[in-house]
C-alpha cells in the first residue's frame, strides 16, 4: 500500500541546540489529518512532524494533556492510517504532541515504520 508523505526540510536558519529527548527521530511532514477524543467529535488538522513514537498535530481545537486521541492520517489516494496515542503537551490554538500508544491495531505501527523509512 502506497501512502505518500510530503517530506519538508527543517529550518536550518535557527537549529535547535538543546538535548533531544525523543526515542525516535522525527521527520518534518505536512499530512492532512483528523483527530478525535472521547466526547469531542472529530476535528480537521495537519500533522507537521512524525516518528514511529509520536507526532505533532496542528489544529485550532484544544486537547488536554494525558487525553487519549485517535489521529487519522490521510493520503491523496484516499487511504487512511489510524494511530492512537496520548497527548503529552498542548498549546492552545496551535496544536498538541501525541505519544503513540504501545499497542498495535490493524498493523498501524508497522505501516507507519515502512512509510517513514521508505520515504527517505
MMTF fields as JSON, N, C-alpha, C and O atoms, coordinates in Angstrom:
{
  "mmtfVersion": "1.0.0",
  "mmtfProducer": "UNKNOWN",
  "numBonds": 479,
  "numAtoms": 480,
  "numGroups": 120,
  "numChains": 1,
  "numModels": 1,
  "chainsPerModel": [1],
  "groupsPerChain": [120],
  "chainIdList": ["A"],
  "bondAtomList": [4, 2, 8, 6, 12, 10, 16, 14, 20, 18, 24, 22, 28, 26, 32, 30, 36, 34, 40, 38, 44, 42, 48, 46, 52, 50, 56, 54, 60, 58, 64, 62, 68, 66, 72, 70, 76, 74, 80, 78, 84, 82, 88, 86, 92, 90, 96, 94, 100, 98, 104, 102, 108, 106, 112, 110, 116, 114, 120, 118, 124, 122, 128, 126, 132, 130, 136, 134, 140, 138, 144, 142, 148, 146, 152, 150, 156, 154, 160, 158, 164, 162, 168, 166, 172, 170, 176, 174, 180, 178, 184, 182, 188, 186, 192, 190, 196, 194, 200, 198, 204, 202, 208, 206, 212, 210, 216, 214, 220, 218, 224, 222, 228, 226, 232, 230, 236, 234, 240, 238, 244, 242, 248, 246, 252, 250, 256, 254, 260, 258, 264, 262, 268, 266, 272, 270, 276, 274, 280, 278, 284, 282, 288, 286, 292, 290, 296, 294, 300, 298, 304, 302, 308, 306, 312, 310, 316, 314, 320, 318, 324, 322, 328, 326, 332, 330, 336, 334, 340, 338, 344, 342, 348, 346, 352, 350, 356, 354, 360, 358, 364, 362, 368, 366, 372, 370, 376, 374, 380, 378, 384, 382, 388, 386, 392, 390, 396, 394, 400, 398, 404, 402, 408, 406, 412, 410, 416, 414, 420, 418, 424, 422, 428, 426, 432, 430, 436, 434, 440, 438, 444, 442, 448, 446, 452, 450, 456, 454, 460, 458, 464, 462, 468, 466, 472, 470, 476, 474],
  "bondOrderList": [1, 1, 1, 1, 1, 1, 1, 1, 1, 1, 1, 1, 1, 1, 1, 1, 1, 1, 1, 1, 1, 1, 1, 1, 1, 1, 1, 1, 1, 1, 1, 1, 1, 1, 1, 1, 1, 1, 1, 1, 1, 1, 1, 1, 1, 1, 1, 1, 1, 1, 1, 1, 1, 1, 1, 1, 1, 1, 1, 1, 1, 1, 1, 1, 1, 1, 1, 1, 1, 1, 1, 1, 1, 1, 1, 1, 1, 1, 1, 1, 1, 1, 1, 1, 1, 1, 1, 1, 1, 1, 1, 1, 1, 1, 1, 1, 1, 1, 1, 1, 1, 1, 1, 1, 1, 1, 1, 1, 1, 1, 1, 1, 1, 1, 1, 1, 1, 1, 1],
  "groupList": [{"groupName": "UNK", "atomNameList": ["N", "CA", "C", "O"], "elementList": ["N", "C", "C", "O"], "formalChargeList": [0, 0, 0, 0], "bondAtomList": [1, 0, 2, 1, 3, 2], "bondOrderList": [1, 1, 2], "singleLetterCode": "X", "chemCompType": "L-PEPTIDE LINKING"}],
  "groupTypeList": [0, 0, 0, 0, 0, 0, 0, 0, 0, 0, 0, 0, 0, 0, 0, 0, 0, 0, 0, 0, 0, 0, 0, 0, 0, 0, 0, 0, 0, 0, 0, 0, 0, 0, 0, 0, 0, 0, 0, 0, 0, 0, 0, 0, 0, 0, 0, 0, 0, 0, 0, 0, 0, 0, 0, 0, 0, 0, 0, 0, 0, 0, 0, 0, 0, 0, 0, 0, 0, 0, 0, 0, 0, 0, 0, 0, 0, 0, 0, 0, 0, 0, 0, 0, 0, 0, 0, 0, 0, 0, 0, 0, 0, 0, 0, 0, 0, 0, 0, 0, 0, 0, 0, 0, 0, 0, 0, 0, 0, 0, 0, 0, 0, 0, 0, 0, 0, 0, 0, 0],
  "groupIdList": [1, 2, 3, 4, 5, 6, 7, 8, 9, 10, 11, 12, 13, 14, 15, 16, 17, 18, 19, 20, 21, 22, 23, 24, 25, 26, 27, 28, 29, 30, 31, 32, 33, 34, 35, 36, 37, 38, 39, 40, 41, 42, 43, 44, 45, 46, 47, 48, 49, 50, 51, 52, 53, 54, 55, 56, 57, 58, 59, 60, 61, 62, 63, 64, 65, 66, 67, 68, 69, 70, 71, 72, 73, 74, 75, 76, 77, 78, 79, 80, 81, 82, 83, 84, 85, 86, 87, 88, 89, 90, 91, 92, 93, 94, 95, 96, 97, 98, 99, 100, 101, 102, 103, 104, 105, 106, 107, 108, 109, 110, 111, 112, 113, 114, 115, 116, 117, 118, 119, 120],
  "secStructList": [7, 7, 7, 7, 7, 7, 5, 7, 7, 7, 7, 1, 6, 6, 7, 7, 7, 1, 7, 7, 7, 7, 1, 1, 7, 7, 3, 3, 3, 3, 3, 3, 3, 3, 3, 3, 3, 6, 6, 6, 3, 3, 3, 3, 3, 3, 3, 3, 3, 3, 7, 1, 1, 3, 3, 3, 3, 3, 7, 1, 1, 7, 7, 7, 6, 6, 7, 3, 3, 3, 3, 3, 3, 3, 7, 6, 6, 1, 7, 3, 3, 3, 3, 3, 3, 3, 3, 3, 3, 3, 3, 6, 6, 6, 3, 3, 3, 3, 3, 3, 7, 1, 1, 7, 1, 6, 6, 2, 2, 2, 2, 2, 2, 2, 2, 2, 2, 2, 7, 7],
  "xCoordList": [0.827, 0.0, 0.868, 1.715, 0.672, 1.415, 0.699, -0.525, 1.436, 0.878, 1.882, 2.667, 1.872, 2.925, 2.909, 1.845, 4.072, 4.25, 5.003, 5.862, 4.685, 5.477, 6.503, 6.134, 7.772, 8.825, 9.345, 9.696, 9.395, 9.861, 11.255, 11.641, 11.989, 13.3, 13.155, 12.309, 13.959, 13.936, 14.525, 15.341, 14.117, 14.621, 16.092, 16.408, 16.971, 18.4, 18.886, 20.015, 18.042, 18.441, 18.518, 19.313, 17.703, 17.66, 17.625, 16.594, 18.737, 18.734, 18.594, 19.093, 17.916, 17.764, 19.037, 19.501, 19.6, 20.858, 20.7, 21.69, 19.461, 19.226, 19.226, 19.361, 19.075, 19.074, 17.804, 16.732, 17.917, 16.762, 16.333, 17.065, 15.149, 14.654, 13.847, 13.393, 13.66, 12.83, 13.574, 14.776, 12.823, 13.402, 13.526, 14.382, 12.669, 12.668, 12.83, 12.135, 13.725, 13.876, 12.602, 11.948, 12.264, 11.059, 11.408, 12.521, 10.405, 10.552, 9.548, 8.398, 9.988, 9.101, 8.221, 8.722, 6.904, 5.945, 4.807, 4.749, 3.926, 2.702, 1.615, 1.424, 0.902, -0.069, -1.449, -1.61, -2.449, -3.812, -4.266, -3.972, -4.98, -5.395, -6.714, -7.189, -7.28, -8.412, -8.075, -7.411, -8.531, -8.31, -9.611, -10.516, -9.668, -10.875, -10.487, -9.553, -11.22, -11.074, -12.479, -13.453, -12.586, -13.888, -14.742, -14.321, -15.939, -16.888, -16.598, -17.272, -15.628, -15.231, -15.572, -15.49, -15.946, -16.185, -14.873, -13.81, -14.964, -13.814, -13.402, -14.255, -12.095, -11.576, -10.529, -9.721, -10.549, -9.529, -8.196, -8.15, -7.111, -5.77, -4.75, -5.083, -3.505, -2.36, -1.273, -0.934, -0.729, 0.408, 1.655, 1.891, 2.461, 3.621, 4.959, 5.96, 5.002, 6.182, 5.735, 4.738, 6.495, 6.067, 7.268, 8.286, 7.131, 8.114, 7.336, 6.107, 8.05, 7.374, 6.845, 6.046, 7.276, 6.841, 5.792, 5.145, 5.597, 4.616, 4.571, 5.23, 3.765, 3.618, 3.16, 2.775, 3.206, 2.626, 1.437, 1.531, 0.305, -0.953, -1.252, -1.49, -1.238, -1.531, -3.043, -3.613, -3.701, -5.151, -5.58, -4.867, -6.734, -7.271, -7.949, -8.132, -8.32, -9.046, -8.073, -7.043, -8.391, -7.519, -7.736, -8.855, -6.677, -6.736, -5.966, -4.921, -6.463, -5.842, -4.696, -4.712, -3.703, -2.571, -3.071, -3.91, -2.544, -2.942, -4.147, -4.464, -4.818, -6.027, -5.687, -4.713, -6.493, -6.345, -6.99, -8.154, -6.234, -6.749, -6.503, -5.582, -7.357, -7.171, -6.787, -7.444, -5.722, -5.275, -5.359, -4.73, -6.149, -6.296, -5.521, -5.871, -4.46, -3.664, -4.262, -4.622, -4.372, -4.973, -3.911, -2.919, -4.136, -3.246, -4.034, -5.262, -3.342, -4.042, -4.862, -5.869, -4.451, -5.174, -6.382, -7.08, -6.641, -7.805, -7.574, -8.505, -6.359, -6.046, -5.982, -5.641, -6.312, -6.225, -5.373, -5.525, -4.481, -3.683, -4.126, -3.959, -4.691, -5.205, -4.196, -3.74, -3.851, -2.9, -3.548, -4.266, -3.293, -3.819, -2.667, -1.564, -2.923, -1.899, -2.443, -3.627, -1.551, -1.898, -1.22, -0.08, -1.943, -1.405, -0.356, -0.637, 0.864, 1.928, 2.098, 2.54, 1.756, 1.652, 0.783, 0.609, 0.241, -0.714, -0.483, -0.178, -0.631, -0.555, -1.893, -2.281, -2.602, -3.918, -3.88, -3.014, -4.802, -4.97, -3.783, -3.68, -2.89, -1.776, -1.835, -1.853, -1.866, -1.9, -1.377, -1.269, -1.051, -0.597, 0.311, 0.278, 1.123, 2.028, 1.409, 0.828, 1.548, 0.99, 2.113, 2.984, 2.085, 2.966, 2.086, 1.096, 2.446, 1.617, 1.553, 2.527, 0.385, 0.168, 1.018, 1.254, 1.478, 2.36, 1.653, 2.315, 0.33, -0.38, -0.569, -0.602, -0.689, -0.846, -2.294, -2.926, -2.812, -4.169, -4.152, -3.836, -4.488, -4.54, -3.191, -3.13, -2.105, -0.773, -0.319, 0.64, -0.991, -0.658, 0.798, 1.427, 1.368, 2.775, 3.73, 4.68, 3.471, 4.324, 4.146, 5.122, 2.906, 2.663, 3.36, 3.94, 3.304, 3.967, 5.478, 6.116, 6.054, 7.505, 7.926, 8.909, 7.185, 7.507, 7.38, 8.213, 6.353, 6.126, 7.281, 7.789, 7.699, 8.765, 10.106, 10.86, 10.41, 11.72, 11.792, 12.885, 10.626, 10.653, 10.582, 10.775, 10.305, 10.17, 11.483, 11.5, 12.573, 13.86, 14.478, 15.557],
  "yCoordList": [-1.186, 0.0, 1.246, 1.415, 2.08, 3.332, 4.372, 4.489, 5.113, 6.175, 7.315, 7.457, 8.143, 9.14, 10.245, 10.691, 10.67, 11.789, 12.884, 12.614, 14.115, 15.232, 15.527, 15.994, 15.268, 15.484, 16.904, 17.319, 17.646, 19.028, 19.112, 18.261, 20.107, 20.354, 21.127, 22.015, 20.803, 21.539, 22.919, 23.125, 23.845, 25.21, 25.219, 25.018, 25.447, 25.452, 26.798, 26.899, 27.842, 29.161, 29.241, 30.008, 28.457, 28.513, 27.096, 26.664, 26.365, 24.991, 24.93, 25.796, 23.909, 23.671, 23.024, 22.026, 23.582, 23.077, 22.341, 21.891, 22.209, 21.532, 20.022, 19.506, 19.323, 17.855, 17.334, 17.915, 16.258, 15.615, 14.473, 13.499, 14.594, 13.59, 12.507, 11.571, 12.606, 11.646, 10.328, 10.301, 9.245, 7.92, 7.634, 6.854, 8.266, 8.045, 9.38, 10.337, 9.475, 10.731, 11.071, 10.189, 12.341, 12.788, 13.319, 13.779, 13.24, 13.782, 14.907, 14.793, 15.982, 17.112, 16.732, 16.352, 16.834, 16.454, 17.468, 18.39, 17.286, 18.071, 17.127, 16.972, 16.496, 15.462, 15.875, 16.136, 15.937, 16.218, 15.121, 13.943, 15.522, 14.559, 14.986, 16.106, 14.065, 14.35, 13.706, 12.671, 14.318, 13.729, 13.734, 14.532, 12.81, 12.663, 12.189, 11.407, 12.677, 12.229, 11.975, 12.497, 11.19, 10.821, 12.055, 12.964, 12.068, 13.136, 14.468, 15.451, 14.543, 15.814, 15.918, 17.002, 14.828, 14.863, 14.792, 14.566, 14.988, 14.89, 16.278, 17.121, 16.516, 17.843, 17.737, 16.809, 18.693, 18.769, 19.185, 19.916, 18.705, 19.018, 18.766, 18.29, 19.093, 18.761, 18.212, 18.832, 17.068, 16.531, 17.157, 17.04, 17.832, 18.568, 17.903, 18.248, 16.977, 16.126, 14.8, 14.718, 13.76, 12.415, 11.495, 11.668, 10.522, 9.454, 8.188, 8.203, 7.101, 5.87, 5.966, 5.127, 6.971, 7.114, 8.171, 8.156, 9.104, 10.161, 11.156, 10.988, 12.216, 13.239, 14.548, 14.588, 15.629, 16.903, 17.175, 17.101, 17.493, 17.735, 19.228, 19.786, 19.863, 21.288, 21.436, 20.951, 22.112, 22.236, 23.41, 23.787, 23.983, 25.081, 24.582, 25.344, 23.317, 22.749, 22.253, 21.662, 22.488, 22.088, 20.623, 20.116, 19.956, 18.615, 18.656, 19.301, 17.988, 18.034, 17.054, 15.964, 17.448, 16.559, 15.274, 15.304, 14.146, 12.841, 12.25, 11.077, 13.039, 12.585, 11.571, 11.744, 10.514, 9.528, 10.078, 10.478, 10.1, 10.618, 9.611, 8.796, 9.699, 8.941, 9.949, 10.978, 9.651, 10.523, 9.716, 8.667, 10.225, 9.589, 10.407, 11.553, 9.816, 10.47, 10.153, 9.006, 11.155, 10.979, 11.034, 11.753, 10.258, 10.318, 10.832, 10.751, 11.367, 11.832, 10.724, 11.009, 9.481, 8.358, 7.921, 6.987, 8.584, 8.262, 7.24, 6.919, 6.718, 5.786, 6.525, 7.707, 5.823, 6.399, 5.492, 4.271, 6.097, 5.385, 5.901, 7.084, 5.023, 5.414, 5.057, 3.917, 6.048, 5.88, 6.381, 7.381, 5.691, 6.063, 6.489, 5.951, 7.451, 7.866, 8.815, 9.153, 9.237, 10.166, 11.512, 11.577, 12.578, 13.931, 14.135, 13.939, 14.533, 14.764, 16.241, 16.586, 17.109, 18.537, 19.205, 18.69, 20.357, 21.027, 22.529, 23.095, 23.17, 24.626, 25.107, 24.763, 25.9, 26.377, 27.104, 27.948, 26.782, 27.345, 27.084, 27.713, 26.17, 25.784, 24.295, 23.882, 23.49, 22.051, 21.3, 21.848, 20.033, 19.192, 18.077, 17.69, 17.575, 16.46, 15.179, 15.152, 14.12, 12.813, 11.797, 11.735, 10.995, 9.826, 8.633, 8.376, 7.898, 6.788, 5.71, 5.453, 5.084, 4.005, 2.8, 2.582, 2.022, 0.895, -0.301, -1.25, -0.28, -1.414, -1.213, -0.085, -2.315, -2.276, -2.562, -3.441, -1.813, -2.061, -2.048, -1.03, -3.168, -3.255, -3.065, -2.68, -3.33, -3.193, -1.76, -1.519, -0.786, 0.632, 0.972, 1.668, 0.521, 0.863, 0.361, 1.051, -0.846, -1.396, -0.613, -0.347, -0.243, 0.567, 1.918, 2.406, 2.524, 3.814, 3.666, 4.499, 2.64, 2.403, 2.265, 2.873, 1.468, 1.301, 2.628, 2.956, 3.381, 4.676, 5.626, 6.262, 5.731, 6.676, 6.278, 7.14, 5.007, 4.575, 4.378, 4.342, 4.248, 4.12, 5.478, 5.565, 6.557, 7.897, 8.657, 9.808, 8.049, 8.767, 8.951, 9.534],
  "zCoordList": [0.0, 0.0, 0.0, 0.877, -0.937, -1.001, -0.158, -0.222, 0.615, 1.438, 1.42, 2.358, 0.357, 0.17, 1.22, 1.651, 1.616, 2.534, 1.819, 0.979, 2.148, 1.673, 2.761, 3.838, 2.506, 3.481, 3.318, 2.214, 4.415, 4.388, 4.989, 5.79, 4.617, 5.191, 6.494, 6.595, 7.478, 8.734, 8.523, 7.625, 9.339, 9.275, 9.688, 10.861, 8.753, 9.034, 9.564, 10.045, 9.483, 9.958, 11.478, 12.022, 12.158, 13.616, 14.178, 14.693, 14.086, 14.577, 16.09, 16.808, 16.557, 17.991, 18.521, 17.97, 19.581, 20.118, 21.436, 22.014, 21.924, 23.199, 23.035, 21.925, 24.145, 24.09, 23.427, 23.598, 22.681, 22.064, 22.966, 23.137, 23.54, 24.48, 23.788, 24.446, 22.506, 21.786, 21.577, 21.311, 21.707, 21.476, 19.985, 19.569, 19.176, 17.729, 17.012, 17.353, 16.031, 15.294, 14.525, 13.969, 14.499, 13.8, 12.422, 12.168, 11.529, 10.181, 10.023, 10.447, 9.415, 9.127, 7.949, 6.89, 8.131, 7.094, 7.053, 7.866, 6.116, 6.045, 5.537, 4.331, 6.483, 6.16, 6.669, 7.861, 5.783, 6.249, 7.213, 7.012, 8.257, 9.274, 9.909, 9.721, 10.658, 11.531, 12.869, 12.917, 13.945, 15.251, 16.034, 15.79, 16.988, 17.789, 19.189, 19.362, 20.17, 21.549, 22.084, 21.543, 23.123, 23.679, 23.972, 24.688, 23.409, 23.675, 23.01, 23.315, 22.118, 21.493, 20.017, 19.441, 19.405, 17.964, 17.199, 17.778, 15.89, 15.002, 14.526, 14.248, 14.431, 14.07, 12.966, 12.953, 12.04, 11.0, 11.608, 12.598, 10.999, 11.494, 10.399, 9.313, 10.702, 9.862, 10.77, 11.778, 10.425, 11.165, 10.552, 9.35, 11.4, 10.891, 11.186, 10.559, 12.105, 12.256, 12.839, 13.557, 12.515, 12.9, 13.041, 12.371, 13.918, 14.072, 14.394, 14.449, 14.606, 14.994, 16.42, 16.836, 17.172, 18.566, 18.809, 19.856, 17.865, 18.098, 16.959, 15.933, 17.165, 16.135, 16.761, 17.929, 15.966, 16.376, 15.485, 14.26, 16.115, 15.412, 15.462, 16.533, 14.307, 14.192, 14.031, 13.054, 14.997, 14.992, 15.869, 16.799, 15.575, 16.388, 17.653, 18.602, 17.674, 18.813, 19.875, 19.549, 21.121, 22.229, 22.6, 22.522, 22.995, 23.568, 24.874, 24.959, 25.872, 27.193, 27.351, 26.779, 28.13, 28.393, 29.043, 29.943, 28.574, 29.078, 28.37, 28.565, 27.557, 26.872, 25.779, 25.047, 25.671, 24.611, 23.347, 23.367, 22.238, 20.966, 19.854, 19.906, 18.851, 17.617, 16.546, 16.389, 15.809, 14.725, 13.433, 13.297, 12.485, 11.177, 10.159, 9.88, 9.6, 8.563, 7.206, 6.939, 6.348, 5.022, 3.942, 4.059, 2.88, 1.723, 0.537, 0.532, -0.482, -1.679, -2.342, -2.991, -2.189, -2.777, -1.975, -2.368, -0.85, -0.048, 1.05, 1.79, 1.177, 2.261, 3.579, 3.625, 4.653, 5.991, 6.863, 6.842, 7.624, 8.609, 9.967, 10.267, 10.794, 12.109, 13.185, 13.272, 14.006, 15.099, 16.392, 16.386, 17.48, 18.792, 19.69, 19.593, 20.557, 21.499, 22.541, 22.548, 23.422, 24.487, 24.241, 23.782, 24.556, 24.419, 25.509, 26.691, 25.107, 26.084, 26.408, 27.504, 25.48, 25.781, 24.733, 23.628, 25.095, 24.235, 24.27, 25.319, 23.113, 23.006, 22.476, 21.359, 23.269, 22.883, 21.542, 21.315, 20.672, 19.329, 18.401, 17.348, 18.773, 17.898, 17.611, 16.451, 18.659, 18.461, 19.659, 20.756, 19.441, 20.552, 20.055, 18.887, 20.98, 20.69, 21.226, 22.311, 20.441, 20.8, 20.894, 20.027, 21.961, 22.049, 21.717, 22.402, 20.662, 20.224, 21.293, 22.001, 21.394, 22.349, 21.948, 20.76, 22.918, 22.605, 21.989, 21.57, 21.924, 21.344, 19.846, 19.353, 19.143, 17.688, 17.334, 17.92, 16.372, 15.9, 14.382, 13.766, 13.79, 12.339, 11.667, 10.5, 12.392, 11.808, 11.613, 10.88, 12.258, 12.054, 12.372, 11.575, 13.491, 13.753, 12.671, 12.303, 12.166, 11.119, 9.816, 9.114, 9.492, 8.286, 8.401, 7.431, 9.592, 9.792, 9.648, 9.004, 10.225, 10.131, 8.671, 8.248, 7.899, 6.473, 5.738, 4.892, 6.055, 5.412, 5.689, 4.766, 6.934, 7.293, 6.698, 6.246, 6.69, 6.218, 4.711, 4.146, 4.041, 2.583, 1.905, 0.692, 2.668, 2.092, 2.023, 1.587, 2.438, 2.505, 1.177, 1.073]
}
